[in-house]
Amino acid sequence: MPQQRLLPLNRRQIVHGLAAVLTSVVLPPAAVSQPAPAKADGFRLLRAAKGSIRLRGIERPETAIWGYDRQVPGPALRLRRGEELKVRLINELPEPTVIHWHGLRLPNAMDGVPHLTQEPVEPGKSFDYRFTVPDAGTYWYHSHLYSSEQLERGLYGPLIVDEPVPVDVDRDLVLVLDDWRLGEDGAVHEASFRSFHDAAHAGRLGRLLTVNSREVLPIPVRSNERLRLRFINAANARVFPLRIEGHSAWVMAVDGQPAEPFLARDSRMMLGPGSRVDLFLDATLDPGATAQILADTGNGEDVAIARLVYDAGAKVRPAPRGEPKPLPANPLPARIDLKSAFRLEVPLEGGAMSRMMMGRMREGATIPGHGIDPSARVWTMAGFASSGHHGPSLFSVKRDRPVMLAFQNNTAFPHAMHLHGHHFRLLDNLDDGWKPFWLDTVVVNPRQTARIAFVADNPGKWMIHCHMLEHQETGMAAWFEVA
């Protein structure tokens, strides 16, 4: 698989904003016939179990998957800001698992990190996740145990937290991006789960790109309606450069948090693994028209992954809407006192050509039988190789202390650095300001440095790791403590 190509950046353009990371739901075919959600004691029951889905169309054989409620993506969980999420994970898989609620500033005990915040949920057992959601926005949930395997098999789903007051759009659509590495028979290519080549290079990249488990997802639209498109990158390692043909798109939120609205240049965006972006798109073409959403595969080829299909009937309104108002703000700090911040440089090193740079090993990095052999660690973070579940902390700070981290990518590959339990600002080069959006994941390009700042206001032990999952599992992970 060729190395991914990253697009050039510019502050006021989505190519800049998201490369730095950066109501209805379009469901996959397998989800249409699913029964109503099961509940018990007020908990929504979510079963991690084996299933199957036709990833390659109805005329081709099904692909065996692991999914929540036996589907991929898992069911869209939806609630309003300030409401309580109550989910009971029931493990019907042949191995342990957990759920991580990606991007949420939640209580530490509910974060779903094995051995750090909870013990793995064994086969036949269950675990109750219960917490109040503090922020509106686009989030997702996924396994955080043997992540590179369990996500590749399909253990992920969208989590949507609505604003207190409904947002003025005509429709609200969730688009979950993934890539799949399949054999000729359509089965998930299991032999590559423990691939040293994938782990030591760009990570596991598949050839079949999907949106909501469809190879080309049709999106019915009507002329002059306004869509809210929520993109979620659930792929193991792929950076998705996307382009929407023939339309203008407003960037409204990044990684769940409202942004200062701005037009995406040429309707382009880029999502690193784990990242999300919310767009407002006005359907300005004539009735009966079509337009494609294209993904750059990294080898000079654009592939259609979705298609806007216009109804031939009358327009929804005589003219498109005007410039959108910002989304309601979430309760994040208005400023960060950088002068009093705890500062740490975090070198990112290793890879196929740098195995001699591994540094000291952290304890208990990999459970035997899963992932790359512990002796084959190929990535380091601040001089250590770790899974992020064990060993000493990367740093410890008192609650409400500002923190500044400098991720120095000394490798030949991009790394999507993800912070648990907090959102951060991407700093300008001179520390004289920050980009006009919050993030929980930032793509650090090869031989570049990305510097972030956040307020450590959420107590507990939190992971920080590369979301190219093969990189995480072979060393590029750590945890920090907020006391």
C-alpha positions as CSV (number, residue, x, y, z in Angstrom):
1,M,0.0,0.0,0.0
2,P,1.5,3.4,-1.0
3,Q,2.2,5.9,1.7
4,Q,-0.6,8.4,2.2
5,R,-0.3,11.9,0.7
6,L,-1.0,14.9,2.9
7,L,-2.4,18.1,1.3
8,P,-0.9,21.6,1.8
9,L,-2.2,23.7,4.7
10,N,-3.7,27.3,5.1
11,R,-5.2,28.8,8.3
12,R,-8.6,29.9,7.0
13,Q,-9.2,26.8,4.9
14,I,-10.4,23.4,6.0
15,V,-7.3,21.9,4.4
16,H,-5.3,23.7,7.1
17,G,-7.7,23.2,10.0
18,L,-8.3,19.5,9.5
19,A,-5.0,18.4,8.2
20,A,-3.7,19.8,11.5
21,V,-6.0,17.5,13.4
22,L,-7.0,18.3,11.9
23,T,-32.7,14.8,12.5
24,S,-31.8,11.6,10.5
25,V,-28.9,9.2,10.3
26,V,-27.8,7.4,7.1
27,L,-27.6,3.8,8.2
28,P,-25.8,0.8,6.6
29,P,-28.0,-1.8,4.9
30,A,-27.5,-4.3,7.7
31,A,-28.9,-1.9,10.2
32,V,-32.3,-1.3,8.5
33,S,-33.9,-4.5,9.8
34,Q,-32.4,-4.4,13.3
35,P,-34.9,-4.8,16.2
36,A,-35.7,-1.9,18.6
37,P,-32.9,-1.3,21.1
38,A,-33.1,-3.5,24.2
39,K,-33.2,-1.9,27.6
40,A,-32.9,-3.1,31.2
41,D,-33.0,-1.1,34.4
42,G,-32.9,2.1,32.3
43,F,-29.7,1.0,30.5
44,R,-29.5,0.7,26.7
45,L,-28.1,-2.8,26.1
46,L,-25.2,-2.9,23.6
47,R,-24.0,-6.3,22.6
48,A,-20.5,-6.8,21.2
49,A,-21.0,-9.9,19.0
50,K,-20.2,-11.6,15.8
51,G,-22.2,-10.7,12.7
52,S,-22.0,-10.3,9.0
53,I,-22.5,-7.5,6.4
54,R,-22.4,-7.1,2.6
55,L,-19.6,-4.6,2.3
56,R,-19.1,-5.2,-1.4
57,G,-22.8,-4.9,-2.5
58,I,-25.8,-7.2,-2.4
59,E,-24.5,-9.4,-5.2
60,R,-21.3,-10.3,-3.4
61,P,-20.8,-12.6,-0.4
62,E,-21.1,-11.2,3.1
63,T,-18.1,-10.3,5.3
64,A,-17.9,-11.7,8.8
65,I,-17.5,-8.9,11.3
66,W,-17.6,-8.1,15.0
67,G,-20.0,-5.3,15.7
68,Y,-22.1,-3.7,18.4
69,D,-25.6,-5.2,18.0
70,R,-24.0,-7.2,15.2
71,Q,-23.8,-4.3,12.8
72,V,-21.1,-1.9,11.4
73,P,-21.2,0.9,12.3
74,G,-22.8,0.2,15.6
75,P,-26.1,1.8,16.4
76,A,-26.2,5.6,16.5
77,L,-26.5,6.6,20.2
78,R,-28.1,10.0,20.5
79,L,-28.9,12.2,23.5
80,R,-28.9,15.9,24.4
81,R,-26.2,17.8,26.1
82,G,-26.5,17.5,29.9
83,E,-28.4,14.2,29.7
84,E,-27.1,10.9,31.2
85,L,-25.8,8.2,29.0
86,K,-26.6,4.7,30.4
87,V,-25.1,1.8,28.3
88,R,-24.6,-1.8,29.4
89,L,-21.9,-3.5,27.3
90,I,-22.7,-7.2,27.0
91,N,-19.7,-9.1,25.7
92,E,-20.7,-12.0,23.4
93,L,-17.3,-12.2,21.7
94,P,-14.7,-14.9,22.3
95,E,-12.2,-12.5,23.9
96,P,-12.3,-9.5,26.4
97,T,-13.3,-6.1,25.2
98,V,-14.1,-2.5,26.5
99,I,-15.8,0.6,25.1
100,H,-13.9,4.0,24.9
101,W,-16.1,7.1,24.4
102,H,-13.9,9.0,22.0
103,G,-13.7,12.7,22.4
104,L,-16.0,13.0,25.5
105,R,-14.8,14.9,28.6
106,L,-16.3,12.2,30.9
107,P,-15.4,10.9,34.4
108,N,-12.2,8.9,34.3
109,A,-13.7,5.7,35.5
110,M,-16.0,5.6,32.4
111,D,-13.2,6.2,29.8
112,G,-12.9,2.6,28.8
113,V,-9.1,2.1,28.9
114,P,-8.2,-1.5,30.0
115,H,-6.1,-1.8,33.1
116,L,-5.9,2.0,33.5
117,T,-9.5,2.9,34.2
118,Q,-11.2,-0.5,34.2
119,E,-10.6,-4.2,33.9
120,P,-11.4,-5.8,30.5
121,V,-14.9,-7.2,30.2
122,E,-14.5,-10.9,29.8
123,P,-16.6,-13.1,27.4
124,G,-20.1,-13.6,28.8
125,K,-19.8,-10.6,31.2
126,S,-21.1,-7.1,31.2
127,F,-20.1,-3.6,32.3
128,D,-22.3,-0.5,32.9
129,Y,-21.2,2.8,31.5
130,R,-23.0,5.7,33.1
131,F,-22.2,9.4,32.9
132,T,-23.6,12.9,32.0
133,V,-22.4,14.3,28.7
134,P,-21.1,17.8,29.1
135,D,-20.6,18.8,25.5
136,A,-22.8,18.8,22.4
137,G,-21.2,17.5,19.2
138,T,-20.1,14.6,17.1
139,Y,-18.3,11.8,18.9
140,W,-18.0,8.0,18.6
141,Y,-17.4,4.9,20.6
142,H,-15.1,2.0,19.9
143,S,-13.1,-0.8,21.5
144,H,-9.8,0.1,23.2
145,L,-8.5,-3.4,23.8
146,Y,-6.5,-5.1,21.0
147,S,-7.7,-2.0,19.2
148,S,-6.0,-2.6,15.8
149,E,-7.9,-5.9,15.5
150,Q,-11.2,-5.2,17.2
151,L,-11.8,-1.9,15.3
152,E,-10.7,-3.5,12.0
153,R,-13.4,-6.2,12.6
154,G,-16.0,-3.5,13.1
155,L,-16.3,-2.6,16.8
156,Y,-17.2,1.1,16.5
157,G,-20.3,3.4,16.3
158,P,-21.4,7.0,16.3
159,L,-22.4,9.0,19.4
160,I,-24.3,12.2,18.7
161,V,-24.9,14.8,21.4
162,D,-27.5,17.3,20.4
163,E,-27.4,21.0,21.3
164,P,-29.8,22.2,24.0
165,V,-31.8,24.1,21.3
166,P,-32.3,22.4,17.9
167,V,-29.9,23.6,15.2
168,D,-31.6,25.2,12.1
169,V,-30.8,22.6,9.4
170,D,-33.1,20.6,7.2
171,R,-31.4,17.3,7.8
172,D,-28.6,15.9,10.0
173,L,-26.6,13.0,8.6
174,V,-23.8,10.9,10.1
175,L,-21.1,9.6,7.7
176,V,-18.7,7.1,9.3
177,L,-15.6,6.5,7.1
178,D,-13.5,3.4,7.1
179,D,-11.2,1.3,5.0
180,W,-11.1,-2.5,4.9
181,R,-8.4,-5.0,4.0
182,L,-10.3,-8.0,2.6
183,G,-9.2,-11.2,0.9
184,E,-10.5,-12.3,-2.5
185,D,-13.4,-14.1,-0.7
186,G,-14.4,-10.9,1.0
187,A,-13.2,-11.9,4.5
188,V,-11.3,-9.6,6.7
189,H,-7.6,-10.3,6.1
190,E,-6.7,-11.7,9.5
191,A,-3.2,-12.8,8.6
192,S,-2.1,-9.1,8.5
193,F,-3.3,-8.3,12.1
194,R,0.2,-9.0,13.4
195,S,2.0,-7.5,10.5
196,F,5.4,-6.0,11.5
197,H,5.4,-4.1,8.1
198,D,2.1,-2.4,9.0
199,A,3.2,-1.5,12.5
200,A,6.5,-0.2,11.4
201,H,5.2,1.9,8.5
202,A,2.0,3.9,8.0
203,G,-0.3,1.4,9.9
204,R,-2.9,-1.0,8.5
205,L,-4.4,0.5,5.3
206,G,-7.2,-1.2,3.5
207,R,-8.2,-0.9,-0.2
208,L,-12.0,-0.9,0.2
209,L,-13.1,2.6,1.3
210,T,-16.6,2.8,2.8
211,V,-19.1,5.2,4.2
212,N,-21.5,3.6,6.7
213,S,-20.3,0.3,5.3
214,R,-21.3,1.2,1.8
215,E,-18.7,1.4,-1.0
216,V,-20.6,4.4,-2.5
217,L,-23.2,5.7,-0.3
218,P,-26.2,7.5,-2.0
219,I,-27.4,10.5,-0.1
220,P,-30.8,11.8,-1.4
221,V,-31.1,15.6,-1.3
222,R,-33.6,18.3,-2.4
223,S,-32.5,21.5,-4.0
224,N,-31.8,24.4,-1.6
225,E,-32.0,22.4,1.6
226,R,-29.3,22.7,4.2
227,L,-27.6,19.5,5.4
228,R,-25.5,19.0,8.5
229,L,-22.9,16.4,7.5
230,R,-21.1,14.8,10.4
231,F,-17.9,13.0,9.2
232,I,-16.2,10.5,11.5
233,N,-13.0,8.8,10.6
234,A,-13.1,5.3,12.1
235,A,-10.2,3.8,10.1
236,N,-7.2,2.2,11.8
237,A,-4.6,4.4,10.2
238,R,-5.9,6.1,7.0
239,V,-5.8,9.9,6.7
240,F,-8.9,10.8,4.6
241,P,-8.4,13.8,2.3
242,L,-12.0,14.5,1.0
243,R,-13.5,16.8,-1.6
244,I,-17.2,17.5,-2.3
245,E,-17.9,18.3,-6.0
246,G,-19.9,21.4,-7.0
247,H,-20.8,22.7,-3.5
248,S,-19.7,25.1,-0.9
249,A,-19.4,23.8,2.7
250,W,-19.1,25.6,6.0
251,V,-16.9,24.1,8.7
252,M,-19.0,24.3,11.8
253,A,-17.3,22.0,14.3
254,V,-14.0,20.0,14.6
255,D,-13.7,17.0,16.9
256,G,-17.1,17.7,18.3
257,Q,-16.4,21.3,19.4
258,P,-18.0,24.3,17.7
259,A,-15.6,26.3,15.5
260,E,-15.6,29.8,14.2
261,P,-17.5,29.0,10.9
262,F,-15.4,29.2,7.8
263,L,-15.8,28.1,4.2
264,A,-13.8,25.0,3.2
265,R,-11.5,25.9,0.3
266,D,-12.7,24.0,-2.8
267,S,-14.9,22.0,-0.3
268,R,-11.9,20.0,0.8
269,M,-11.2,18.6,4.2
270,M,-8.8,16.1,5.8
271,L,-9.6,13.8,8.7
272,G,-6.9,11.9,10.6
273,P,-7.8,8.6,12.3
274,G,-10.3,9.3,15.1
275,S,-11.1,12.9,13.9
276,R,-14.5,14.4,13.2
277,V,-15.8,17.4,11.3
278,D,-19.3,18.9,11.0
279,L,-20.1,20.7,7.8
280,F,-23.1,22.7,6.8
281,L,-23.7,22.1,3.0
282,D,-26.4,23.9,1.0
283,A,-27.7,21.7,-1.8
284,T,-27.5,24.4,-4.5
285,L,-27.6,22.3,-7.7
286,D,-30.7,21.9,-9.9
287,P,-33.3,19.2,-9.3
288,G,-32.1,15.9,-10.8
289,A,-28.4,16.7,-10.5
290,T,-25.8,14.5,-8.8
291,A,-22.4,15.3,-7.2
292,Q,-19.8,13.0,-5.7
293,I,-17.9,13.1,-2.4
294,L,-14.4,12.0,-3.3
295,A,-11.5,10.5,-1.3
296,D,-7.8,10.9,-2.3
297,T,-6.3,7.4,-2.1
298,G,-2.8,8.8,-1.9
299,N,-1.7,7.4,-5.3
300,G,-3.1,10.1,-7.5
301,E,-6.5,8.6,-7.7
302,D,-9.8,10.1,-6.4
303,V,-12.4,7.5,-5.5
304,A,-16.1,8.3,-5.0
305,I,-17.2,7.2,-1.6
306,A,-20.7,8.9,-1.5
307,R,-23.0,10.6,-4.0
308,L,-25.4,13.5,-3.5
309,V,-28.5,12.5,-5.5
310,Y,-31.0,15.4,-6.1
311,D,-34.7,14.8,-6.2
312,A,-36.3,15.8,-9.5
313,G,-39.1,17.6,-7.7
314,A,-39.6,21.2,-6.6
315,K,-36.9,23.1,-4.6
316,V,-37.3,23.2,-0.8
317,R,-37.1,27.0,-0.9
318,P,-36.6,29.6,-3.7
319,A,-33.0,30.3,-2.8
320,P,-30.2,28.9,-0.6
321,R,-29.8,30.0,3.0
322,G,-27.3,32.7,3.9
323,E,-24.2,32.4,6.0
324,P,-24.8,30.2,9.1
325,K,-24.5,31.3,12.7
326,P,-22.0,29.6,14.9
327,L,-23.1,26.6,16.9
328,P,-23.8,27.1,20.6
329,A,-20.6,27.0,22.6
330,N,-19.7,24.2,24.9
331,P,-18.4,24.9,28.5
332,L,-14.7,25.1,27.6
333,P,-12.3,27.8,29.0
334,A,-12.3,31.1,27.1
335,R,-8.6,31.5,27.7
336,I,-5.5,29.5,28.7
337,D,-2.8,31.1,30.8
338,L,0.3,29.9,28.9
339,K,2.7,31.7,31.2
340,S,1.9,29.4,34.1
341,A,1.7,26.2,32.0
342,F,3.5,22.9,32.6
343,R,5.6,22.4,29.5
344,L,6.9,19.1,28.0
345,E,8.6,18.2,24.8
346,V,7.4,14.8,23.5
347,P,9.6,13.3,20.8
348,L,8.0,10.7,18.5
349,E,10.5,8.3,17.2
350,G,11.0,4.9,15.7
351,G,9.7,3.1,12.7
352,A,11.0,0.6,10.2
353,M,14.4,2.3,9.8
354,S,14.8,3.3,13.5
355,R,14.5,0.2,15.6
356,M,17.7,1.0,17.5
357,M,16.1,4.2,18.8
358,M,13.4,2.4,20.9
359,G,14.7,3.6,24.3
360,R,13.6,2.1,27.5
361,M,10.7,-0.3,27.5
362,R,7.6,0.3,29.7
363,E,6.2,-2.6,31.6
364,G,3.4,-4.8,30.3
365,A,3.1,-3.3,26.9
366,T,1.3,-6.1,25.1
367,I,-0.7,-9.2,26.2
368,P,0.9,-12.3,24.6
369,G,-1.1,-13.6,21.7
370,H,-2.4,-10.3,20.4
371,G,-0.7,-7.6,18.3
372,I,3.0,-7.4,17.6
373,D,5.3,-9.3,19.9
374,P,6.5,-7.1,22.8
375,S,10.1,-7.6,21.8
376,A,9.4,-6.1,18.4
377,R,8.5,-2.6,19.7
378,V,9.2,-0.1,16.9
379,W,7.8,3.3,18.1
380,T,8.6,5.4,21.1
381,M,7.0,8.5,22.7
382,A,9.2,10.7,24.9
383,G,11.9,7.9,24.9
384,F,9.6,5.1,26.0
385,A,7.7,2.3,24.2
386,S,4.4,1.5,25.8
387,S,0.8,0.5,25.2
388,G,-0.3,3.3,27.4
389,H,-2.0,1.0,29.9
390,H,0.9,0.2,32.2
391,G,4.1,1.6,33.6
392,P,4.9,5.1,35.0
393,S,3.1,8.2,34.0
394,L,4.4,10.6,31.3
395,F,3.7,13.5,33.7
396,S,1.5,14.5,36.6
397,V,-0.1,17.9,37.2
398,K,-2.5,19.3,39.7
399,R,-6.1,19.9,38.6
400,D,-6.7,23.1,36.6
401,R,-3.0,23.5,35.7
402,P,-2.5,24.6,32.0
403,V,-0.4,22.2,30.0
404,M,1.7,22.7,26.9
405,L,3.0,19.7,24.9
406,A,5.3,19.8,21.9
407,F,4.9,16.7,19.7
408,Q,8.2,16.4,17.7
409,N,7.7,13.9,14.9
410,N,11.2,12.7,14.1
411,T,9.9,9.9,11.9
412,A,9.0,9.4,8.2
413,F,5.3,8.9,8.8
414,P,2.4,11.0,10.1
415,H,1.1,10.4,13.6
416,A,-2.4,11.2,14.8
417,M,-1.9,12.2,18.5
418,H,-5.1,11.7,20.5
419,L,-5.7,13.1,24.0
420,H,-8.2,11.4,26.3
421,G,-10.6,13.3,28.6
422,H,-9.7,16.8,27.4
423,H,-9.8,19.1,24.3
424,F,-6.8,21.2,23.3
425,R,-5.9,24.2,21.2
426,L,-3.3,24.0,18.5
427,L,-0.8,26.7,19.1
428,D,0.6,29.0,16.5
429,N,4.4,28.7,15.8
430,L,5.4,31.6,18.1
431,D,3.0,30.7,21.0
432,D,1.2,34.0,20.3
433,G,-2.2,32.5,19.8
434,W,-4.0,29.4,18.7
435,K,-6.1,28.1,15.9
436,P,-9.9,29.0,16.1
437,F,-11.1,25.5,17.0
438,W,-10.7,22.9,19.7
439,L,-9.3,19.4,19.0
440,D,-8.8,16.0,20.6
441,T,-6.6,14.6,17.8
442,V,-3.9,16.3,15.8
443,V,-2.0,14.8,12.8
444,V,1.7,15.6,13.1
445,N,3.3,15.4,9.7
446,P,6.7,13.8,9.2
447,R,9.7,15.9,10.5
448,Q,7.3,18.5,11.9
449,T,6.4,19.7,15.4
450,A,2.8,20.4,16.6
451,R,2.4,22.2,19.9
452,I,-0.8,22.1,21.9
453,A,-2.3,23.6,25.1
454,F,-5.1,22.5,27.3
455,V,-6.3,23.0,30.9
456,A,-5.9,19.7,32.9
457,D,-9.3,20.2,34.6
458,N,-10.5,16.5,34.5
459,P,-9.0,14.4,37.3
460,G,-7.8,10.9,36.7
461,K,-5.4,8.9,34.6
462,W,-5.7,9.7,30.9
463,M,-4.2,8.1,27.8
464,I,-2.3,10.0,25.2
465,H,-1.3,8.1,22.1
466,C,-1.1,7.8,18.3
467,H,-4.4,6.9,16.8
468,M,-2.7,5.0,14.0
469,L,-3.6,2.0,16.1
470,E,-0.7,-0.2,15.0
471,H,1.6,2.6,16.2
472,Q,-0.1,2.8,19.6
473,E,0.1,-1.0,20.1
474,T,3.8,-1.0,19.3
475,G,5.0,1.7,21.5
476,M,3.6,5.2,20.8
477,A,1.4,5.6,23.8
478,A,1.5,6.8,27.4
479,W,-0.7,8.1,30.2
480,F,-0.7,11.2,32.4
481,E,-2.3,12.0,35.7
482,V,-4.4,15.0,36.8
483,A,-4.4,15.0,40.6
